[in-house]
Amino acid sequence: MDARVERKVLGLLGLGVRGRGAVVGVEQVRQAAYRNRLAFAVVAPDASRHSRAKIVPLLMGRHVRYVEGPTAAALGAAVGRVSAAVVGVVDPALAKGIRAVIDAAPGGMTGSRGEGRE
């Protein structure tokens, strides 16, 4: 993910958290996934192995598209935390907008996983 795309994604995630269209942290993202409310997720590539083991298989099992995006520190700064291993988008319109930004980037969704739900 290049710097321009990363900046746009972080800005949208920050707006999403402030507008309650996104949730932050492994446990909140897991709860949203279990309730079938999760539309998209951004996972920090430097998240701990334990956090990734909790979230990535669940996202794949629930067919939630996700991308390995900015670092945990960058994700955290965008959403008002020190760091964040994962941010989950629960607002379908916001998820669509973030995916559009990432898909429009040269190379598409590098590092994305999951078939996804619309």
N, C-alpha and C positions, 0 to 999 in steps of 0.2 A: 504494500500500500504506500503510494508516494505521499509526500508531505501535504500537498494540496487536498487530496482525497481524505487523508487522515484528519486534517483540520476541519473539513466539512462534516465528516462523520462525528467527530468529537463535539462539534457545535450542535448538531442535531440531537445527539444523545443527551447533552446538557439540557437542551430545551425539553426533551422528552421526560427527563427526571423531574424537572421543575413543574411540568404540566401533568405529572402522574401518568405519563404514557410509557414509562420505562421503570424497571426495578433494578436495584444494584445489589450485588453480592450473590454468593453461591446459594445460600439458603432461600433467599427471595426468588431467585431465578428458578430454583428447583420447585418451589411451591407453585409458581406461575405455570411451569411446564406440566406439573401434575394436574393442574386445574384446566389444562388446555387453553390457557390464555396467552401463551407465549407465541409471538409471531416471528421473532428474529433475535439473535444474540450476537454479541461481540465478546470474544474471549481473549484475554491478554495472553500473548505467547510466553510471557515470563511468569505466568501464574504457577503456584506450587503444583507439584505432581499430584498431591492429595486433592487439591481443589479441582484440577483438571479431571482426575479420576471420578470425581463426584458429578461433574457437570457434562462432560463431553459424551459419555455413553447415553445419558438421559436425553440429551438433545438429539442424538442420532436415533435413538429408539422411538422418540416422539415425532420424528421427521421434521424437526425445527431447523431451518437453515441457520448457519452461523458462520462467522468469519473470524479468523485469528487476526486481530487488529493491532491497535496501539498497545504500548506497554501498560502494565498495571498502574504505574505512576501517572501516565498520561490519561488513562481512563478515569482514574480517581480524581485528578485535577479537573476534568471536564464535568464531573458529577458532584463535586463538592466534598470529596473524601481525600484521604492521604493516598490511598491506592484502592483499586478495585480489580478483582480477578475476572469478573464477568459483569456485563450489563445486558439485561434482557429487555426487549421491546415488546410491550403488550398492546400498543395501539397499532392496528393493521395499517393505517395510512402512514404513520411514521416509519414503520418497517418497510413499506413499499418505497418511501422516499429515500431511506438509507440505502436500500438495495439498488435503487436507480443511480445514486451517486457512485456506488462501488462498481456497478456494472458498466457505467459510462467511462470509467477510468481505463487507460491503456492496459491491456492484459486482463481486464474483467475482474472477477472475484478471486484473486489469487489467495489461496489459503482458505477458501470457503469449503464448507462441508454440509452434508445433509441435503436431501431432496427438497425439503421445505413444503410449507403449506401456504396457500394464498389466502 
